[in-house]
Amino acid sequence: MIILDRVLQARQATGKPIRVAMIGAGYMGRGLALQISRYTPGMELVAIANRTVAEAERAYSESGITAVQHVDSKVALEDAVNKGQYSVTDDAQLVCQAEGIDAVIEVTGEIEFGASVVLTAIEHGKHVMLMNAELDATLGPILKTYADKAGVIISNADGDQPGVIMNLFRYVEGTGCKPVLAGNMKGLQDAYRTPETQKGFAEKYGQKPHMVTSFADGSKISMEMAVVANATGFRVARRGMLGPACEHVNDAVNVFPREAMLERGIVDYVLGAQPGGGIFVIGYNEDKIQQGYLNYYKMGEGPFYVFYVPYHLCHFEAPMSVARAVLYGDATTAPLGAPVVDVLTAAKKEMKKGEVLDGIGNFTSYGLAENSEVCRRENLLPLGLSEGCRLKRDVARDEVLGYDDVELPEGRVSDRLRAEQKARFPGS
């Protein structure tokens, strides 16, 4: 936010705002529309694409914008942008193709659909901001390859855990401490939660049951930490991560294996720690003089130190990632290269041959973070590609599924990209 706020204010004053389009108008998308439209000077949300146009209109309306244009062609959208008008459409490809739009924010949480629109946006020279850890964890490295070739930025957004972790990671590096663990904080972990068990919670907060189920069953945190792993080169210490319980995040220095942290760095989480809702990074500093200063600053005796942020404010902070990309070519969170950690598919229940998997946050499966080299060696099925796959055999509860166990749906962009990713990074 520092520096960016002044630059955005200058863009506002000179009448040259960053022009942004958003794909998806659900719970998070509506919050993001509000944040950009009311509280982010120097940035304009010029178009919203959503399968149900009424929800795109709602996102604008809740932001105080009622005069919107319905567009159904690239020409009509470009005309509206040039006239300073706001547009809604059910065709997401239009906002990815139209001239005059600097960046596209993908907020659907869908993988097959998200992959298609992101490719189009990159092809047309748009910076891409992902509020879609599922897509990033599954196909981020190959999408980054496409973005690099096109000369644009693709990044996971600030505000969600991966972005907040990476901001803190860079801060810790800047202090001279070596990051050795990038961590998330979680209050609940139950792999067998379903949209039925989470229905009440979803209704209370106006979210979709499958989305909050992915939070509870561990799939979402696995996706998020895979994104962080791919951006740092850190690995998981074991399949599914360790997830130790502790009372306060400061205790994290005592509950993770120090040798594993020092060897290559790990991604993981703590369960039930206060303050809830935050993230943390463990840094290492072997400088005896600096250790004395850090102890004086109430960071402990070292050599391991916990740095943490006690909150993550998803849509409040996401516009800053857009500004960083457009103004400075800086990605908040992006893969370094080859995938380091993937999210495999495990069965939530016993299933019979012929049953079809229903994807992330539903009734049939949950995700576990695993090092990519293991997933590749064992030919494991990514959770992000599991939806619509038909079982070739009976499976037991908690059994991990491989490609050989399923029939993939035909003609998916995501499968093609995954194959490209495998070929592009053969050692992962």
Secondary structure, DSSP 8 states (H G I E B T S, - for coil): -TTHHHHHHHHHHTT--EEEEEE--SHHHHHHHHHHHHH-TTEEEEEEE-SSHHHHHHHHHHTT---EEE--SHHHHHHHHHTT-EEEES-HHHHHH-TT--EEEE-S--SHHHHHHHHHHHHTT-EEEE--HHHHHHHHHHHHHHHHHHT--EEE-TTSHHHHHHHHHHHHHHTT-EEEEEEEEES---TT--TTTTHHHHHHHT--HHHHHHHHTSHHHHHHHHHHHHHH--B-SSTT----B-SBGGGGGGTS-HHHHHHT-EEEEEES-BSTT-EEEEEE---HHHHHHHHHTTS-S-SEEEEEES---HHHHHHHHHHHHHHH---SB---SS--EEEEEEESS-B-TT-B---TTSSSEEEEEEEHHHHHHTTB-BGGG-TT-EESS-B-TT-B-BGGGEE--TT-HHHHHHHHHHHHSTT-
